[in-house]
Amino acid sequence: MNTEPGPHAVIIAGGKGVRLRPYTTRLPKPLMPVGDEFCILEILLNQLSQRGFESATLAIGHLGHLIRAFVGDGSRWNLRIDYVVEDFPLGTLGAVLGMLDRLPEHFLVMNGDVLTDIDYADVLRHHIAHDAPMTVAGYQREVRIDFGVMTTEDGHVVRFVEKPTIDYKVSMGVYGMSRRTLQRYPAGVPFGFDNLMLDLLDRGESPAVYAFDGYWLDIGRPDDYDQANSEFGSMQASLLRGA
């Protein structure tokens, strides 16, 4: 009989949601409504449960009492939920460093403001299979420049492109993580994903990438939040399978 515990997720939900003010002055970003019936955190917890996760830790801070009151012990999603409270902002990973002794060797870390139909369990499986120091879920985005772009040298134009489209890969705010990677960093001080990424690159320990081309929005951005609400009706079945 398999007695191994199911996968564990850490959800970073302590930010002040500055980009979504004034809405987030009274409501923490993870509790912002998407569609007519759900909030983003409710969607995330349902997705984790549907993908076989058994437990999650919520890192809370700004208006965290509202998150705790809404989520409780997680039993309505068949999850075991516990909490870590940030007395001051600790960045994307600062709160994680203070609770490593409570976490399994491999776990998922995710921002509490992502709306996606990614398979969270597959991200973690990919991370473990590649024995990577960290795995970053990556998404391809495009930006259209509304101007003619010039490249100049010595006061002369040497290249010109009219209204180019630039492709680039961004972090989705979803990471496969291992305790052994984080144990070298001190707890109790602000520490972000960017700090970890740059340090790993300096050490020659390249993170793995989980390439994803499905649905993803960062609802901490006002434009993406508006888009999420306008598209939720058509995406609800994909985002809330089995709910």
DAMO-V342784 format. One record per residue. N is the residue number from 1. SS is DSSP state (alpha for helix, beta for strand, coil for the rest). Layout:
n=N ss=SS
n=N ss=SS
//
This chain:
n=1 ss=coil
n=2 ss=coil
n=3 ss=coil
n=4 ss=coil
n=5 ss=coil
n=6 ss=coil
n=7 ss=coil
n=8 ss=beta
n=9 ss=beta
n=10 ss=beta
n=11 ss=beta
n=12 ss=beta
n=13 ss=beta
n=14 ss=coil
n=15 ss=coil
n=16 ss=coil
n=17 ss=coil
n=18 ss=alpha
n=19 ss=alpha
n=20 ss=alpha
n=21 ss=coil
n=22 ss=coil
n=23 ss=alpha
n=24 ss=alpha
n=25 ss=alpha
n=26 ss=coil
n=27 ss=coil
n=28 ss=coil
n=29 ss=alpha
n=30 ss=alpha
n=31 ss=alpha
n=32 ss=coil
n=33 ss=beta
n=34 ss=beta
n=35 ss=coil
n=36 ss=coil
n=37 ss=coil
n=38 ss=beta
n=39 ss=beta
n=40 ss=alpha
n=41 ss=alpha
n=42 ss=alpha
n=43 ss=alpha
n=44 ss=alpha
n=45 ss=alpha
n=46 ss=alpha
n=47 ss=alpha
n=48 ss=alpha
n=49 ss=alpha
n=50 ss=alpha
n=51 ss=coil
n=52 ss=coil
n=53 ss=coil
n=54 ss=coil
n=55 ss=beta
n=56 ss=beta
n=57 ss=beta
n=58 ss=beta
n=59 ss=beta
n=60 ss=beta
n=61 ss=coil
n=62 ss=coil
n=63 ss=coil
n=64 ss=alpha
n=65 ss=alpha
n=66 ss=alpha
n=67 ss=alpha
n=68 ss=alpha
n=69 ss=alpha
n=70 ss=alpha
n=71 ss=alpha
n=72 ss=coil
n=73 ss=coil
n=74 ss=coil
n=75 ss=alpha
n=76 ss=alpha
n=77 ss=alpha
n=78 ss=coil
n=79 ss=coil
n=80 ss=beta
n=81 ss=beta
n=82 ss=beta
n=83 ss=beta
n=84 ss=beta
n=85 ss=beta
n=86 ss=coil
n=87 ss=coil
n=88 ss=coil
n=89 ss=coil
n=90 ss=coil
n=91 ss=alpha
n=92 ss=alpha
n=93 ss=alpha
n=94 ss=alpha
n=95 ss=alpha
n=96 ss=alpha
n=97 ss=alpha
n=98 ss=coil
n=99 ss=coil
n=100 ss=alpha
n=101 ss=alpha
n=102 ss=alpha
n=103 ss=coil
n=104 ss=coil
n=105 ss=coil
n=106 ss=beta
n=107 ss=beta
n=108 ss=beta
n=109 ss=beta
n=110 ss=beta
n=111 ss=beta
n=112 ss=coil
n=113 ss=coil
n=114 ss=beta
n=115 ss=beta
n=116 ss=beta
n=117 ss=coil
n=118 ss=coil
n=119 ss=coil
n=120 ss=alpha
n=121 ss=alpha
n=122 ss=alpha
n=123 ss=alpha
n=124 ss=alpha
n=125 ss=alpha
n=126 ss=alpha
n=127 ss=alpha
n=128 ss=alpha
n=129 ss=alpha
n=130 ss=coil
n=131 ss=coil
n=132 ss=coil
n=133 ss=coil
n=134 ss=beta
n=135 ss=beta
n=136 ss=beta
n=137 ss=beta
n=138 ss=beta
n=139 ss=beta
n=140 ss=beta
n=141 ss=beta
n=142 ss=beta
n=143 ss=beta
n=144 ss=beta
n=145 ss=coil
n=146 ss=coil
n=147 ss=coil
n=148 ss=beta
n=149 ss=beta
n=150 ss=beta
n=151 ss=beta
n=152 ss=beta
n=153 ss=beta
n=154 ss=coil
n=155 ss=coil
n=156 ss=beta
n=157 ss=beta
n=158 ss=beta
n=159 ss=beta
n=160 ss=beta
n=161 ss=beta
n=162 ss=beta
n=163 ss=coil
n=164 ss=coil
n=165 ss=beta
n=166 ss=beta
n=167 ss=beta
n=168 ss=beta
n=169 ss=beta
n=170 ss=beta
n=171 ss=beta
n=172 ss=beta
n=173 ss=beta
n=174 ss=beta
n=175 ss=beta
n=176 ss=beta
n=177 ss=beta
n=178 ss=beta
n=179 ss=alpha
n=180 ss=alpha
n=181 ss=alpha
n=182 ss=alpha
n=183 ss=coil
n=184 ss=coil
n=185 ss=coil
n=186 ss=coil
n=187 ss=coil
n=188 ss=coil
n=189 ss=coil
n=190 ss=coil
n=191 ss=coil
n=192 ss=coil
n=193 ss=alpha
n=194 ss=alpha
n=195 ss=alpha
n=196 ss=alpha
n=197 ss=alpha
n=198 ss=alpha
n=199 ss=alpha
n=200 ss=alpha
n=201 ss=alpha
n=202 ss=alpha
n=203 ss=alpha
n=204 ss=coil
n=205 ss=coil
n=206 ss=coil
n=207 ss=coil
n=208 ss=beta
n=209 ss=beta
n=210 ss=beta
n=211 ss=beta
n=212 ss=beta
n=213 ss=coil
n=214 ss=coil
n=215 ss=coil
n=216 ss=beta
n=217 ss=beta
n=218 ss=beta
n=219 ss=coil
n=220 ss=coil
n=221 ss=coil
n=222 ss=alpha
n=223 ss=alpha
n=224 ss=alpha
n=225 ss=alpha
n=226 ss=alpha
n=227 ss=alpha
n=228 ss=alpha
n=229 ss=alpha
n=230 ss=alpha
n=231 ss=alpha
n=232 ss=alpha
n=233 ss=alpha
n=234 ss=alpha
n=235 ss=alpha
n=236 ss=alpha
n=237 ss=alpha
n=238 ss=alpha
n=239 ss=alpha
n=240 ss=coil
n=241 ss=coil
n=242 ss=coil
n=243 ss=coil
//
